[in-house]
Amino acid sequence: MDIRILDAGAGTGLVGKVLYDLGYRNIDALDISQKMLDEAQKMNIYKKTFCAALGEDAIPGIDDDQYDAVICVGSLTIGHVKPNALDEFVRIVKPGGIIGFTLRKDVYNESFNRDIYRETANLGYRAKMEQMVKEKKWKLVQCDEIDYHISMDEMRAKCYSLMYQVL
């Protein structure tokens, strides 16, 4: 399939491999770790790789409206990527394109152990997503609760799989 997809937070390429096996052939990878990208490149599934952090700054080398879709699995969470990265996803995805990501149930509900994560006690993912709907940057297409970690307590064992369409 010819649609252009960015695997954001690609790590070693596990999600990219699933996409490739489903027939997608125009996939790029983004990760903060060059070591992880080096591992991912060994799979020979990514056309381009970008070593950069997801945040409020524009990702070097990626222009506006470049992708038909962004997928981000396991990176939007405590101590990783902050909610302002969602603005960057909207910037790089074409109008009508899809942004899909996972968000752990405890993070979505802001019900994680605040004693452990004091510095990030108010993550704000849900507020950011709602703000972006109100600002007509995107609209919710699908939200499903799915299994995430099978060996964790219920709040961390489940996550939401969310899909938004860029407006």
C-alpha positions as CSV (number, residue, x, y, z in Angstrom):
1,M,0.0,0.0,0.0
2,D,1.3,3.4,-0.9
3,I,0.1,5.5,2.0
4,R,3.0,7.2,3.8
5,I,3.2,6.3,7.5
6,L,5.5,7.5,10.3
7,D,6.2,5.0,13.1
8,A,6.8,7.5,15.9
9,G,8.7,6.1,18.9
10,A,9.7,3.2,16.6
11,G,12.2,1.6,18.9
12,T,13.5,-1.6,17.4
13,G,10.8,-1.6,14.7
14,L,8.2,-4.1,16.1
15,V,5.2,-1.9,15.1
16,G,6.8,-1.2,11.7
17,K,7.2,-4.9,11.1
18,V,3.5,-5.5,11.8
19,L,2.6,-2.7,9.3
20,Y,5.0,-4.2,6.7
21,D,3.5,-7.7,7.2
22,L,0.1,-6.1,6.6
23,G,1.3,-4.8,3.2
24,Y,2.4,-1.3,4.0
25,R,5.6,-0.4,2.2
26,N,6.0,3.3,2.7
27,I,7.0,3.5,6.3
28,D,9.5,5.9,8.1
29,A,10.7,5.6,11.6
30,L,11.3,8.2,14.3
31,D,12.9,7.5,17.6
32,I,15.0,9.5,20.2
33,S,17.6,6.7,20.2
34,Q,20.0,6.1,17.3
35,K,20.8,2.7,18.8
36,M,17.2,1.7,18.6
37,L,16.9,3.0,15.0
38,D,20.0,1.1,14.1
39,E,18.3,-2.1,15.2
40,A,15.1,-1.2,13.4
41,Q,17.0,-0.6,10.2
42,K,18.2,-4.2,10.2
43,M,14.6,-5.2,9.4
44,N,14.8,-3.4,6.0
45,I,11.3,-2.1,6.3
46,Y,11.8,1.7,6.8
47,K,12.4,4.1,3.9
48,K,13.8,6.9,6.2
49,T,14.7,7.2,9.8
50,F,14.7,10.3,12.0
51,C,16.6,10.5,15.3
52,A,14.8,13.2,17.2
53,A,12.7,13.8,20.3
54,L,9.0,14.2,20.1
55,G,7.9,17.4,21.7
56,E,6.9,21.0,20.9
57,D,9.7,21.5,18.4
58,A,9.3,20.6,14.8
59,I,11.0,17.4,13.9
60,P,14.0,18.2,11.7
61,G,13.6,16.9,8.2
62,I,9.8,16.5,8.3
63,D,7.8,19.2,6.6
64,D,4.1,20.0,7.2
65,D,1.5,17.5,5.8
66,Q,4.0,14.8,4.8
67,Y,2.3,11.7,6.1
68,D,-1.1,10.0,5.6
69,A,-0.8,8.5,9.0
70,V,1.3,8.5,12.2
71,I,1.3,5.5,14.6
72,C,2.7,5.8,18.1
73,V,2.6,2.7,20.3
74,G,4.0,2.8,23.9
75,S,5.6,6.2,23.8
76,L,2.9,8.6,25.1
77,T,3.3,7.8,28.8
78,I,4.9,8.9,32.1
79,G,8.4,10.0,31.6
80,H,8.4,9.7,27.9
81,V,6.6,11.9,25.3
82,K,4.6,14.8,26.6
83,P,1.1,15.8,25.3
84,N,2.5,18.7,23.2
85,A,3.8,16.0,20.8
86,L,0.2,15.6,19.6
87,D,0.5,19.1,18.0
88,E,3.5,17.9,16.0
89,F,1.6,14.8,14.8
90,V,-1.1,17.1,13.5
91,R,1.5,19.3,11.8
92,I,3.0,16.4,9.9
93,V,-0.1,14.5,8.9
94,K,-2.1,15.6,5.9
95,P,-5.7,16.8,6.4
96,G,-7.9,13.8,6.4
97,G,-5.0,11.6,7.6
98,I,-5.1,9.4,10.7
99,I,-3.1,9.6,14.0
100,G,-3.2,6.4,16.0
101,F,-1.6,6.0,19.4
102,T,-1.8,4.1,22.6
103,L,-2.3,5.6,26.0
104,R,-2.1,3.5,29.2
105,K,-5.4,3.5,31.1
106,D,-3.8,4.8,34.3
107,V,-2.2,7.6,32.4
108,Y,-5.3,8.5,30.5
109,N,-7.3,8.6,33.7
110,E,-4.4,10.3,35.6
111,S,-4.8,7.6,38.3
112,F,-1.1,6.5,38.5
113,N,0.9,6.4,41.7
114,R,1.6,10.1,42.2
115,D,4.2,9.4,45.0
116,I,6.4,7.7,42.4
117,Y,5.8,10.2,39.6
118,R,5.7,13.5,41.5
119,E,7.3,15.5,38.8
120,T,4.7,14.5,36.2
121,A,1.6,14.4,38.4
122,N,-0.5,16.3,36.0
123,L,0.2,14.8,32.6
124,G,-2.6,16.4,30.7
125,Y,-3.0,14.0,27.8
126,R,-6.8,13.9,28.0
127,A,-7.1,17.6,28.4
128,K,-4.8,18.1,25.4
129,M,-6.8,15.7,23.2
130,E,-10.1,17.5,24.2
131,Q,-8.6,20.9,23.6
132,M,-7.5,19.8,20.1
133,V,-11.0,18.6,19.3
134,K,-12.4,22.0,20.5
135,E,-9.9,23.8,18.3
136,K,-10.9,21.6,15.3
137,K,-7.4,20.3,14.8
138,W,-8.7,16.7,14.8
139,K,-11.7,14.6,15.5
140,L,-12.0,11.3,17.4
141,V,-12.6,8.4,15.1
142,Q,-12.2,5.4,17.5
143,C,-11.3,4.7,21.1
144,D,-10.9,1.1,22.3
145,E,-9.7,-0.3,25.5
146,I,-7.3,-3.1,24.8
147,D,-4.8,-5.3,26.6
148,Y,-1.3,-3.8,27.0
149,H,0.7,-5.6,29.6
150,I,-0.5,-9.0,30.7
151,S,1.5,-9.1,33.9
152,M,0.5,-5.8,35.4
153,D,-2.3,-4.6,37.6
154,E,-5.5,-3.7,35.8
155,M,-4.8,0.0,35.3
156,R,-1.5,-0.6,33.7
157,A,-2.5,-3.9,32.0
158,K,-5.0,-2.0,29.9
159,C,-4.6,0.9,27.4
160,Y,-6.6,2.9,25.1
161,S,-6.0,2.6,21.4
162,L,-7.0,6.0,20.0
163,M,-7.5,7.2,16.4
164,Y,-8.0,10.7,15.4
165,Q,-8.5,12.2,12.0
166,V,-6.7,15.4,11.2
167,L,-9.1,18.2,10.1
